[in-house]
């Protein structure tokens, strides 16, 4: 079991990396000594889960990692049920539509249907953002007991993404309370400057938040009032449809 833990530590070391990692980088990030990292990297390279970068300066995830991403997406019943609903929603609103999954202090994107003006990160499945400042995070936190939502916000790394990111726990909780009352979340300038996003929680049979639909647009194109009128009704309808799977 310890070997499995070390192997997962090596693969997890690539989280948030900005480029190839050296053997020393991998050992430090995985919390193991260099010799153990070397043995683990050798095995993972042989299996196709780690590879040398083209310049030979370090290591990158291998192609086999994508096999597991595919397995998750094709076998997860929520993702399978939601995808055609999201495709119809994307056609209707003509803005970026995402499905994010709830993971406590963060939300993880499982489906991303982008527009032509999106950045690379806005199109990658598996990208995550903090719950405390994302529309999907507010939507899902609003469906938790307030004390549990506050605990998640308090434990979050609340470094701002933009000058408009709300980082005060009390102010975030006010936004979550408003989301609970409205039935949807609306954020502006939280993750990206100039972005407006609406989000709608998806619940399981027990009334617990599983995921959220995000619809993201530009403040250069929409006022908040216009955006609410345009995307909230179809977004809420899509969330209800998916919640019934």
Secondary structure, 3 states (H helix, E strand, C coil): CHHHHHHHHHHHCCCCCCCCECHHHHHHHHCCCHHHHHHHHHHHHHHCCEEECCCCCCEEECCHHHHHHHHHHHHCHHHHHHHHHHHHHHHHHCCEEEEEEEECCEEEEEEEECCCCCCCHHHCCCCEEEHHHCHHHHHHHCCCCHHHHHHHHHHCCCCCCCCCCCCCHHHHHHHHHHHHHHCCEEEECCCCCCEEEEEEEEECCCCCEEEEEEEEEECCCCCHHHHHHHHHHHHHHHHHHHHCC
